[in-house]
Amino acid sequence: MVLDQGTTTEKIAEHLQHRAAQVEAEHRLATQRLADVQRRLRLISKENLMSRIEIIHKPLPAVRLAAGRLTVAEQAEIAGRIGPLFDSIAQSIQGQSLATPIAQYNGTEDGVEVIAGYATSAPDLADVEIIELPAVPEAICGVHLGSMDTIHESWQAVHEEVLARGLVPTGPCREVYVRAVSEDQADWVTELQQPVGTP
């Protein structure tokens, strides 16, 4: 018997508490590994989607936009209204070189607030609002290739990656239209940017 060899019940309890802590740590590690395996399985099951989108974790710089605003009650309305908003800003700043078009989307009680415009270093412009988008220390970003018709799939992949990394959205998301010239959108390149932080 262990007690016959001079081991006290206090020492046995201490040993068991230490072992329990080890088992708990092993369990947490196994749970994390299982979650990672399950995440990888989900990615494999969506192989076609994942092959079209690259996801990175990075900070976002502050951006100064010559921009306009609108609010839509339903997200489905955005597609029909954001193009004309960009066009109106472009017409208002004729004579100024148009830099990268950017849109920010912020969910509100009234729907979705949209800010859309062009990055600019110009001084204040007549008839155009200057909006400063602040720097963001951390964001999960994905590169969407092609038509806006499937951009929701890429946004879904970005948000799945946010959850998989144990992060949460911390601010309005942005779309940076890196290449958006052709009418058919086949060669468009759009960077999706979701600010994140720890829960």
C-alpha positions in Angstrom: 0.0 0.0 0.0 1.2 3.5 -0.8 0.2 4.7 2.7 2.2 2.0 4.3 5.3 3.4 2.7 5.0 6.7 4.5 3.2 8.7 1.8 0.6 11.0 3.3 -2.9 11.6 1.9 -1.9 15.3 1.4 0.9 14.2 -0.9 -1.4 11.9 -2.8 -4.0 14.7 -3.2 -1.2 17.1 -4.4 0.0 14.5 -6.9 -3.6 13.9 -8.2 -4.2 17.7 -8.5 -1.0 18.0 -10.5 -2.1 15.1 -12.8 -5.6 16.6 -13.2 -4.0 19.9 -14.4 -1.9 18.0 -16.9 -5.0 16.1 -18.2 -6.9 19.4 -18.5 -4.0 20.9 -20.5 -3.9 17.9 -22.7 -7.6 18.1 -23.2 -7.5 21.8 -24.2 -4.7 21.0 -26.7 -6.6 18.1 -28.2 -9.7 20.3 -28.5 -7.7 23.0 -30.3 -6.2 20.4 -32.6 -9.7 18.9 -33.3 -11.0 22.4 -34.1 -8.1 23.0 -36.5 -8.7 19.7 -38.2 -12.4 20.4 -38.6 -11.6 23.9 -40.0 -9.2 22.3 -42.5 -11.9 19.8 -43.5 -14.3 22.6 -44.1 -11.7 24.4 -46.3 -11.2 21.2 -48.3 -14.9 20.8 -48.8 -14.9 24.3 -50.3 -11.7 23.8 -52.4 -13.1 25.5 -55.5 -13.9 28.7 -53.5 -10.6 28.6 -51.5 -8.6 28.3 -54.7 -10.0 31.7 -55.8 -9.3 33.7 -52.7 -6.2 34.6 -50.8 -6.6 35.6 -47.2 -4.1 37.6 -45.1 -3.9 39.2 -41.7 -2.6 42.8 -41.7 -3.1 46.4 -40.5 -4.9 48.9 -42.6 -3.6 52.5 -43.2 -5.7 55.6 -42.7 -7.4 56.6 -46.0 -8.6 60.0 -47.1 -11.6 59.8 -49.5 -13.4 62.2 -51.7 -16.6 60.5 -51.1 -20.4 60.4 -50.7 -22.8 58.6 -48.4 -26.0 56.7 -48.6 -28.0 54.4 -46.5 -30.0 51.4 -47.8 -32.6 49.5 -45.9 -31.7 46.1 -47.5 -28.2 44.9 -48.5 -29.6 43.8 -51.9 -30.1 47.5 -52.8 -26.4 48.3 -52.6 -25.5 46.9 -56.1 -27.9 49.2 -57.9 -26.9 52.3 -56.0 -23.2 52.2 -55.4 -22.2 52.5 -59.0 -24.2 55.8 -59.5 -22.7 57.1 -56.2 -19.2 56.5 -57.5 -20.1 58.1 -60.8 -21.4 61.2 -59.1 -18.2 61.6 -57.1 -16.1 61.2 -60.3 -18.1 63.9 -62.0 -17.8 66.2 -59.1 -14.0 66.0 -59.0 -13.3 66.3 -62.8 -9.8 67.6 -63.3 -8.5 65.7 -60.3 -6.8 62.4 -61.0 -8.9 59.5 -59.7 -7.1 57.2 -57.4 -8.3 53.8 -56.0 -12.0 53.5 -55.4 -13.0 52.4 -51.9 -16.3 51.6 -50.2 -17.0 51.1 -46.5 -20.1 49.3 -45.2 -21.5 49.8 -41.7 -24.6 48.0 -40.5 -26.9 50.3 -38.6 -30.5 50.1 -37.1 -31.7 51.7 -40.4 -29.9 49.2 -42.7 -26.4 49.6 -44.2 -24.6 52.9 -44.3 -22.3 53.1 -47.3 -19.4 55.5 -47.8 -18.0 55.3 -51.3 -15.3 57.4 -53.0 -11.8 57.8 -54.3 -8.6 57.9 -52.3 -7.1 61.4 -52.6 -4.4 63.7 -51.2 -6.0 66.8 -52.7 -7.0 69.7 -50.4 -10.7 70.2 -49.7 -12.7 69.9 -52.9 -15.8 71.9 -53.7 -19.1 69.9 -53.8 -17.4 66.8 -52.5 -17.2 65.6 -48.9 -13.8 64.5 -47.6 -14.1 61.5 -45.3 -11.2 60.1 -43.3 -11.2 56.4 -42.7 -9.1 55.7 -39.7 -6.1 53.3 -39.5 -7.0 49.8 -38.3 -4.4 47.8 -36.3 -5.6 44.4 -37.4 -7.8 43.2 -40.3 -8.5 39.9 -42.0 -8.4 40.6 -45.8 -9.3 38.5 -48.8 -8.7 39.1 -52.5 -11.8 38.5 -54.6 -11.3 37.9 -58.3 -14.0 38.5 -60.9 -17.7 39.5 -60.8 -19.5 41.2 -58.0 -22.2 38.5 -58.4 -20.1 36.1 -56.3 -18.4 38.5 -53.9 -20.7 37.3 -51.1 -18.9 33.9 -51.3 -15.6 35.6 -50.8 -17.0 37.6 -47.8 -18.2 34.4 -46.3 -14.7 32.9 -46.6 -13.3 36.0 -44.9 -15.8 35.8 -42.0 -15.2 32.1 -41.6 -11.4 32.8 -41.3 -12.1 35.5 -38.7 -14.0 32.9 -36.6 -11.4 30.2 -37.2 -8.7 32.4 -35.8 -10.7 33.2 -32.7 -11.3 36.8 -33.6 -14.3 39.1 -33.9 -15.2 42.0 -36.2 -14.5 45.3 -34.6 -15.6 47.9 -37.2 -17.1 48.6 -40.6 -15.8 46.4 -43.5 -14.2 47.9 -46.6 -13.9 47.0 -50.2 -10.9 48.3 -52.1 -11.4 48.0 -55.9 -7.8 47.4 -57.0 -8.9 46.8 -60.6 -12.4 47.7 -61.7 -12.4 49.0 -65.2 -14.0 46.5 -67.7 -17.8 46.4 -68.0 -18.0 42.5 -67.7 -16.1 42.5 -64.4 -14.3 39.3 -65.4 -10.8 40.8 -64.6 -11.9 42.8 -61.5 -9.7 42.5 -58.4 -11.3 43.5 -55.1 -9.7 43.4 -51.7 -12.1 42.7 -48.9 -11.1 44.2 -45.5 -12.6 43.3 -42.2 -11.2 45.0 -39.0 -10.8 42.5 -36.2 -9.8 42.1 -32.6 -9.8 39.5 -29.8 -13.2 38.9 -28.0 
